[in-house]
Amino acid sequence: MLLEKDAVSNTQLEKEILMDVDNPFLINMVYLLQNDLRLYFVMPFINGGELFKFCQDKKRLDEETIKFYSA
């Protein structure tokens, strides 16, 4: 699928960024596993979900919420 969607370079960049992250406020990648069909990014479990998904669901965030997440 990565080849079909021309997403190989984006996936490689994402892997490099996640492996290099060393910040207590950002998620990092612990391992990368691959088989013939799939690529697995193994990351610590952080309860609460993705900020991107949260923002998509809300459509519009109030100023206090924006201040909280940007801090």
MARLUM-177292 format. One record per residue (C-alpha): residue in one letter; x, y, z. Coordinates in steps of 0.001 Angstrom, whole numbers. Last residue first. Layout:
N
+------+---------+---------+---------+
! rest !       X !       Y !       Z !
+------+---------+---------+---------+
!    A !       X !       Y !       Z !
...
+------+---------+---------+---------+
***
This chain:
71
+------+---------+---------+---------+
! rest !       X !       Y !       Z !
+------+---------+---------+---------+
!    A !    1468 !   25291 !   26278 !
!    S !    -144 !   24889 !   22847 !
!    Y !   -2590 !   22294 !   24156 !
!    F !   -3764 !   24410 !   27089 !
!    K !   -3863 !   27690 !   25162 !
!    I !   -5969 !   26089 !   22431 !
!    T !   -8378 !   24704 !   25013 !
!    E !   -8711 !   28119 !   26652 !
!    E !   -9337 !   29825 !   23280 !
!    D !  -12224 !   27562 !   22282 !
!    L !  -11684 !   24816 !   19743 !
!    R !  -13564 !   24430 !   16453 !
!    K !  -14134 !   21223 !   14469 !
!    K !  -14347 !   19241 !   17741 !
!    D !  -13966 !   15833 !   16088 !
!    Q !  -11078 !   16918 !   13871 !
!    C !   -9248 !   18531 !   16798 !
!    F !   -9546 !   15376 !   18917 !
!    K !   -8392 !   13240 !   15987 !
!    F !   -5270 !   15410 !   15553 !
!    L !   -4614 !   15384 !   19306 !
!    E !   -4471 !   11603 !   19174 !
!    G !   -5995 !    9396 !   21827 !
!    G !   -6414 !    9834 !   25578 !
!    N !   -4333 !    7111 !   27176 !
!    I !    -710 !    6962 !   26055 !
!    F !     468 !    3468 !   25214 !
!    P !    4154 !    3427 !   24314 !
!    M !    4970 !    3009 !   20620 !
!    V !    5583 !      72 !   18312 !
!    F !    5347 !    1181 !   14678 !
!    Y !    4381 !   -1880 !   12661 !
!    L !    4871 !   -2217 !    8897 !
!    R !    2671 !   -4745 !    7163 !
!    L !    2435 !   -7216 !    4307 !
!    D !    5689 !   -9152 !    4086 !
!    N !    6564 !   -8520 !    7717 !
!    Q !    7908 !   -5425 !    9442 !
!    L !    8670 !   -4313 !   12972 !
!    L !    9803 !    -898 !   14196 !
!    Y !   10552 !    -477 !   17853 !
!    V !   10299 !    2123 !   20639 !
!    M !    8717 !    5017 !   18756 !
!    N !    8353 !    8336 !   20530 !
!    I !    5437 !   10280 !   21939 !
!    L !    6004 !   13939 !   22743 !
!    F !    5759 !   15749 !   26097 !
!    P !    8715 !   14022 !   27799 !
!    N !   10976 !   14875 !   24851 !
!    D !   13502 !   12651 !   23128 !
!    V !   12187 !   12180 !   19602 !
!    D !   14759 !   10549 !   17303 !
!    M !   12849 !    7310 !   16605 !
!    L !    9603 !    9214 !   15929 !
!    I !   11319 !   11608 !   13527 !
!    E !   13119 !    8858 !   11628 !
!    K !    9976 !    6720 !   11329 !
!    E !    7898 !    9677 !   10112 !
!    L !   10553 !   10452 !    7480 !
!    Q !   10528 !    6853 !    6277 !
!    T !    6738 !    6875 !    6124 !
!    N !    6725 !   10101 !    4101 !
!    S !    9345 !    8668 !    1717 !
!    V !    7364 !    5462 !    1214 !
!    A !    3972 !    7138 !     748 !
!    D !    3523 !    6789 !   -3026 !
!    K !     -10 !    5473 !   -2437 !
!    E !     656 !    2232 !   -4316 !
!    L !    4147 !    1897 !   -2816 !
!    L !    2877 !    2376 !     718 !
!    M !       0 !       0 !       0 !
+------+---------+---------+---------+
***
